[in-house]
Amino acid sequence: MRIYQLTSLACGLTLAFGVASSAMAENTATIYQNGFGNDSSIEQYDNQNAAATVTTYGSFNDNVVIQQDTQSTTANILTSWGNNNDNYINQENVQNSSADVFQSADFSKVVIEQGGTTALVGGGCGWFGCWPGYPVTVDGTNQVAAVNQLSGWGHDAYIGQTGHNVSSTITQSGHRNKAVSVQRGTGGDPDSSIITQSGSHNFASVDQYGKDLTSTVSQTGGYNVANVMQRHSGQTATVTQVGYFNKANVIQH
């Protein structure tokens, strides 16, 4: 699965369902679908205490939650049964945000992206002509992301976070699952990543950059692979593998 596929899906659903926004209001959105081949989209912008909940039963369902420029935001997606369900959560320029996805199915995909936003500042024109602006990134803070894929097999989970005090947790059971956690810590607050996998032929990857980094990978079963990359300062990595024909690689700079 590629991230741009679900991002393109989000854009398509935006055109299909339209965009609703309310300036700095408390918004709550709930979607329930039971069946096959359903699409859902929730978009919340410029508000506080925004809450989005999506519950689906069935197969071949696509769910998208987009929350931007918000504070104290929560997003929850529950896909209780079925196959080939795709879930995408994007929280951009957020503070005190949480994103949770629970899946009980086969061949399902999850992408969670949390972080800041980039804008051009400093540009303008004067007596001697014009000059370009320069990009400035405003980071998200206090971000929590969790993915639970507790039955089935062939799952993909990706969590990407940029900002201060970010944490991610991915839990998978079964075989031939993939878990990827990418964190870019931009402040002095600690960042943590936890991946737990049980079964065989699973793959776990953690890529962290920043300060006070902590990574924990636990795998039980056979033919599992764990890769951890940590860069900058204050790094702690723990990889525990129980089983047979497993591989682990930790790189710290």
Buried (B, 14 or more C-beta within 10 A) or exposed (E): BEEEEBBEBBEBBBEEBEEEEEEEEEBEBEBEBEEBEBBBBBBBBBBBBBBBBBBBBBBBBBBBBBBBBBBBBBBBBBBBBBBBBBBBBBBBBBBBBBBBBBBBBBBBBBBBBBBBBEEEEEEEEEEEEEEEEEEEBBBBBBBBBBBBBEBBBBBBBBBBBBBBBBBBBBBBBBBBBBBBBBBBBBBEBBBBBBBBBBBBBBBBBBBBBBBBBBBBBBBBBBBBBBBBBBEBEBBEBEBEBEBEEBEBEBEBE
